[in-house]
Amino acid sequence: MMAGIMNQKVDTFLQVVENNKDADEPLEYYTTYQALTLDVICECALAIKSKCQQDQKDPLLTAVRNFLVNAINPFIVLALYFPFVG
């Protein structure tokens, strides 16, 4: 069942890329891939239908991106590599 969901989300990704090819502004692929990943995780793991790929200003995508920016810092990396230090 998850393979069908992933195929559907990849088809949406390709449609977003296709729709943007004639636009005057460039497509930011990093954000587009993040939206694809979040759409797959939401539907496969959480059973939530999200439309992050179609609307890259979606509050869910923005919240996850802000979390990830703040999630990686030197102390967390040290704690992951050296769990006995923490």
C-alpha positions as a printed Julia matrix, in Angstrom:
86×3 Matrix{Float64}:
  0.0    0.0     0.0
  2.84   2.4     0.75
  4.38   1.91   -2.69
  1.16   3.16   -4.29
  1.15   6.22   -2.05
  4.8    6.93   -2.84
  4.18   6.56   -6.56
  1.26   8.97   -6.34
  3.39  11.53   -4.45
  6.26  11.2    -6.96
  3.75  11.75   -9.77
  2.65  14.93   -7.98
  6.32  15.96   -7.7
  6.84  15.48  -11.43
  3.67  17.45  -12.13
  4.92  20.34   -9.94
  8.25  20.34  -11.81
  6.46  20.19  -15.17
  4.12  23.04  -14.25
  7.02  25.19  -13.1
  9.24  24.72  -16.15
  7.6   27.6   -18.04
  7.49  29.94  -15.04
  9.77  32.97  -14.93
 11.08  32.13  -11.47
 13.37  29.17  -10.79
 12.14  26.15   -8.85
 13.95  25.52   -5.6
 14.46  21.77   -5.74
 15.61  21.39   -2.12
 12.3   22.72   -0.83
 10.4   20.71   -3.42
 12.13  17.49   -2.33
 11.42  18.35    1.32
  7.76  18.79    0.44
  7.76  15.43   -1.36
  9.33  13.73    1.65
  6.9   15.36    4.05
  3.91  14.39    1.9
  5.06  10.76    1.85
  5.71  10.66    5.6
  2.4   12.33    6.41
  0.33   9.92    4.36
  2.28   6.68    4.93
  3.12   7.03    8.62
  0.51   9.44    9.96
 -2.45   8.91    7.59
 -2.64  12.68    7.03
 -3.33  14.02    3.56
 -1.11  17.04    3.03
 -0.6   19.23    0.0
  2.89  20.52    0.77
  4.1   19.99   -2.78
  1.38  22.07   -4.37
  1.64  24.84   -1.73
  5.23  25.24   -0.59
  4.16  27.96    1.82
  2.05  25.39    3.69
  2.27  25.96    7.49
  3.18  22.32    8.1
  6.15  22.45    5.72
  7.25  25.78    7.17
  7.09  24.42   10.72
  9.08  21.3     9.84
 11.71  23.34    8.01
 12.06  25.72   10.97
 12.37  22.76   13.33
 15.1   21.16   11.23
 17.1   24.39   11.06
 17.14  24.56   14.86
 17.51  20.81   15.41
 21.08  20.55   14.2
 23.54  22.16   16.55
 26.96  21.05   17.82
 25.67  19.83   21.19
 23.09  17.52   19.62
 25.68  16.16   17.18
 28.08  15.47   20.07
 25.32  13.77   22.05
 24.49  11.55   19.07
 28.1   10.54   18.43
 29.14  10.31   22.08
 26.06   9.33   24.11
 28.13   8.69   27.25
 29.07  12.41   27.43
 25.47  13.6    27.87
